[in-house]
Amino acid sequence: MKGKNKTQKYIPEEVLNLAIINCWKPVRAWRIYLGISIEEASKKVGTSMGCFVKYEDQISPPPDIVRKITAAFGITVDQITLLRVKINSIKSN
């Protein structure tokens, strides 16, 4: 499965492209890349779909939510953070 190795510290090019081309925030880009539905993601994180969508639309969700999301997605907090940094650096150029 794509991106499921918790020791990965890199951002797959496909995730970065999804974020940049579609103007998506990091959580949504990762969710789409991993093929996880909003319903499935919200259940794994333990929140409503409406709340999850709000978190997904934030450039930097609360740290406790980020930890739940990364655990649910099988990625690291660093991967969310690094993607956010890359998106911001590309937008500023």
GUBA-220818 format. One record per residue (C-alpha): residue number from 1; residue in one letter; x, y, z. Coordinates in Angstrom, 1 decimal, m for minus. Layout:
# residues N
resi:resn:xx:yy:zz
NUM:A:X:Y:Z
...
This chain:
# residues 93
resi:resn:xx:yy:zz
1:M:0.0:0.0:0.0
2:K:1.3:3.5:m0.9
3:G:2.8:5.5:1.9
4:K:2.0:3.1:4.7
5:N:5.6:2.7:6.1
6:K:5.7:4.7:9.3
7:T:9.5:5.2:9.0
8:Q:9.1:7.1:5.8
9:K:10.1:10.7:6.2
10:Y:9.8:11.8:2.6
11:I:6.9:13.2:0.7
12:P:6.0:11.2:m2.5
13:E:5.9:13.4:m5.5
14:E:2.3:12.4:m6.2
15:V:1.2:13.9:m2.8
16:L:3.0:17.2:m3.4
17:N:1.4:17.3:m6.9
18:L:m2.1:16.7:m5.5
19:A:m1.6:19.4:m3.0
20:I:m0.2:22.0:m5.5
21:I:m2.3:21.3:m8.5
22:N:m5.6:21.1:m6.6
23:C:m4.7:23.7:m4.0
24:W:m5.3:21.1:m1.2
25:K:m4.1:21.3:2.3
26:P:m1.7:18.5:3.5
27:V:m4.3:16.3:5.2
28:R:m6.6:16.2:2.1
29:A:m3.7:15.5:m0.2
30:W:m2.5:12.6:1.9
31:R:m6.1:11.2:2.3
32:I:m6.7:11.2:m1.4
33:Y:m3.2:9.8:m2.2
34:L:m3.9:6.9:0.3
35:G:m7.4:6.3:m1.1
36:I:m9.2:6.9:2.2
37:S:m12.7:8.2:2.1
38:I:m13.8:11.1:4.4
39:E:m16.2:8.6:6.1
40:E:m13.4:6.2:6.8
41:A:m11.0:8.9:7.9
42:S:m13.5:10.5:10.3
43:K:m14.2:7.1:11.9
44:K:m10.5:6.3:12.3
45:V:m9.9:9.7:13.8
46:G:m13.0:9.5:16.0
47:T:m14.8:12.6:14.8
48:S:m17.8:13.5:12.7
49:M:m17.3:13.8:8.9
50:G:m18.1:17.5:9.2
51:C:m15.4:18.1:11.8
52:F:m12.9:16.0:9.7
53:V:m13.6:18.2:6.6
54:K:m12.9:21.3:8.7
55:Y:m9.6:19.8:9.9
56:E:m8.8:18.8:6.3
57:D:m9.3:22.4:5.2
58:Q:m6.9:23.8:7.8
59:I:m3.3:24.3:6.9
60:S:m2.3:23.4:10.4
61:P:m5.0:21.4:12.4
62:P:m4.5:21.2:16.2
63:P:m1.6:19.0:17.2
64:D:m3.7:16.3:18.9
65:I:m5.8:16.0:15.8
66:V:m2.7:15.8:13.6
67:R:m1.4:12.9:15.7
68:K:m4.7:11.1:15.3
69:I:m4.8:11.7:11.6
70:T:m1.2:10.5:11.0
71:A:m1.9:7.4:13.1
72:A:m5.0:6.7:11.1
73:F:m3.2:7.3:7.8
74:G:m0.1:5.3:8.8
75:I:2.2:8.3:8.1
76:T:4.3:10.5:10.4
77:V:3.6:14.0:11.8
78:D:6.8:15.0:10.0
79:Q:5.2:14.0:6.7
80:I:2.3:16.4:7.3
81:T:4.6:19.2:8.5
82:L:7.1:18.8:5.6
83:L:4.3:18.9:3.1
84:R:2.9:22.1:4.6
85:V:6.4:23.6:4.4
86:K:6.9:22.6:0.8
87:I:3.4:23.9:m0.2
88:N:4.2:27.3:1.5
89:S:7.6:27.5:m0.1
90:I:6.2:26.8:m3.6
91:K:3.4:29.3:m3.1
92:S:5.8:32.0:m2.0
93:N:8.0:31.7:m5.1
